[in-house]
Amino acid sequence: MIPAKFDYTRPSSLDEAVSALASGGEDAKVIAGGQSLLPLLRLRFAYPSVLVDVGGIDSLRGVRDLGHSLEIGALTTHYELTRDPLIAVHCGLLAEAARTIADPAVRHRGTIGGALAHADPAGDLPAVITALDATIMATGPSGTRSISPGEFFVDYLTTSLAPGEVLTSIQVPKLAGWGYRYEKFQPTAQAWAIVGVAAVAQRSNGQVTAARVGLTNMGSVPVRAHAVEAAAAGADASTFALTSAAAHADEGTSPPSDLRGAADYRRHLARVLTGRALAAAAGLS
Ligand SMILES: Cc1cc2nc3c(=O)[nH]c(=O)nc-3n(C[C@H](O)[C@H](O)[C@H](O)COP(=O)(O)OP(=O)(O)OC[C@H]3O[C@@H](n4cnc5c(N)ncnc54)[C@H](O)[C@@H]3O)c2cc1C
């Protein structure tokens, strides 16, 4: 279908983008890679009055080293996440997960900012930045603010970004010495996750000293598996101990039932995949 009529503007600075969004009102929308928004426009599920194309704003590009964390510009594509040398050294989990997204064409156009702002709980990056305890930076008419993943993801396809706010970057802590793994269970290559698990773990003297786990497609928002994290912290770095910790993975979740899997099946997958992801993050496989 042909999208409904809209105005289009391509600002070259963040200030101009914020002004364009303010003058467009609640019906103005940012467009970045267009990989999620364009299908919605073509299905006429979205009717923006004006599209503000942020692709010409250089300050939203690139990955910078801030010392204890990396600042990843909102326009960083999935492909760039898989290739960036700073991300490879300090945040391998993001690269590993980005490699599993769709196909090369989508990975070359889709951006991390768009993937987070779209807030699809079946998307891979929301669970990853949840597990990494990253900080989302946004700028709007009232200035700049930082948002935790728990505050950012509000509901299915819904974030706490206010009208007129642009997601500008994601700050990801460097986890020196932590292992990681993204386990994605998909029906076919390049498909969306039925369930995904993002895990990072720190190991010392045969024990897991700390672990963080984020779940993909186990509710209307990405889920942080706090019960698993509590059970894994201080546990032996053994397959038996981490499988026991992973048995808590579906606690507090409300997975969907659809043609690709019933909720109970997803609960089972979450437990199994969490065991695998934790074992790998702890260096056992
Ligand atoms: C065939 C196909 C398969 C896919 N498979 C997967 C998959 O397996 N896993 C996965 O995770 N994803 C998958 N995706 C989604 C893909 O990751 C998208 O790239 C991503 O969800 C959106 O990024 P984008 O830059 O294209 O955003 P856009 O489509 O441009 O925008 C998406 C939404 O975010 C808003 N937005 C974008 N950027 C900003 C910003 N900087 N500030 C504020 N709001 C913003 C827009 O207004 C819009 O509401 C798939 C997409 C396609 C088409």
The ligand as an ORCA input file, in Angstrom:
! r2SCAN-3c Opt
* xyz 0 1
  C      12.700     -7.942      7.449
  C      13.082     -7.394      8.816
  C      13.573     -8.274      9.752
  C      13.946     -7.792     11.008
  N      14.446     -8.686     11.930
  C      14.865     -8.232     13.130
  C      15.458     -9.117     14.075
  O      15.647    -10.305     13.867
  N      15.841     -8.578     15.277
  C      15.706     -7.257     15.562
  O      16.087     -6.829     16.643
  N      15.154     -6.402     14.677
  C      14.760     -6.846     13.481
  N      14.197     -5.961     12.567
  C      14.011     -4.535     12.961
  C      15.300     -3.731     12.682
  O      16.224     -4.000     13.723
  C      15.063     -2.188     12.624
  O      16.177     -1.664     12.045
  C      14.922     -1.434     13.908
  O      13.888     -1.998     14.653
  C      14.550      0.026     13.661
  O      15.680      0.809     13.345
  P      15.581      1.963     12.249
  O      16.800      2.798     12.363
  O      15.306      1.371     10.919
  O      14.336      2.806     12.798
  P      13.106      3.477     12.014
  O      12.340      2.438     11.283
  O      13.559      4.648     11.235
  O      12.255      3.999     13.272
  C      11.639      3.089     14.143
  C      10.937      3.866     15.265
  O      11.886      4.507     16.089
  C      11.715      5.941     16.060
  N      13.092      6.484     16.037
  C      14.093      6.104     15.232
  N      15.228      6.718     15.567
  C      14.937      7.534     16.601
  C      15.692      8.456     17.392
  N      17.024      8.629     17.199
  N      15.054      9.133     18.374
  C      13.710      8.956     18.597
  N      12.949      8.097     17.889
  C      13.557      7.393     16.907
  C      10.892      6.235     14.833
  O      10.099      7.403     15.000
  C      10.026      4.974     14.751
  O       8.931      5.092     15.646
  C      13.830     -6.405     11.319
  C      13.326     -5.519     10.357
  C      12.968     -6.006      9.092
  C      12.466     -5.044      8.070
*
